[in-house]
Amino acid sequence: MKVLIAIKRVIDYNVKIRVKSDHTGVETNNVKMSMNPFDEIAVEEGIQMLESGAASEVVAVSMGPDQCQETIRTALAMGCDRGIHVSTDINLEPLAVAKLLASIVAKENPKLVILGKQAIDDDSNQTGQMLSAILGWSQGTFASNISIEKDNAKVTREIDGGLETLNIKLPSVITTDLRLNTPRYASLPNIMKAKKKPIDTLTPEELKIDVTNRLSTIKVVDPPTREAGVKVETVQELVDKLKNEVKII
């Protein structure tokens, strides 16, 4: 079984986000970038399937500028077999990513596609569901446990009332939650081996996908600063402020 893993290059989760002075977006120049944390979990799950014999090949796919190859190399160092880079300088929207992935699925013919449930830069939580709809495949979202049994996958996911287990037929699209696993660190020998693993480069034009943006950002601003607290001398003063100054949302 071939497994396709979608990964995204995002601003590192430890970096404090800065809004551009012209309010057109967030600052990415000279900012540390890394693999989206949810996608790291997807990579780890694919590698565990490879190690257990459930998967025969794990392919990492990333889309964006040339720097995305660094993110793919990280996935290769973790244990993926090879990578695919869709090269474009356009800021891809979830629908464009889903269409590009669908085109790659048609070329690669995997039985399973695993994605992080969302990216920490836009928090859209849309790509996996869109990809499932385009392909007409079954889907399991927010997976906290995955078990492959022949042509089926059992996916345990968290819902408001507790845990729900789905039995879905392969081929399928699965998105990962934080509780699925703990991603491994790439060892130095594997980092060196990753440099020799192949990365195929494609373009949206070669895949015959229109990635023109359909959404426009009007303005990006910093969240309002939290107002300083005040001290009160008496209980009565506290009650008066709660009655007259606190806004109930």
PyMOL commands that set and color helices and strands:
alter all, ss='L'
color gray80, all
select helices_A, chain A and resi 37-52+68-78+94-108+127-135+178-180+188-194+235-244
alter helices_A, ss='H'
color red, helices_A
select strands_A, chain A and resi 2-7+9-11+33-35+57-64+82-87+112-116+138-149+152-159+162-169+172-176+199-202
alter strands_A, ss='S'
color yellow, strands_A
deselect
rebuild
show_as cartoon
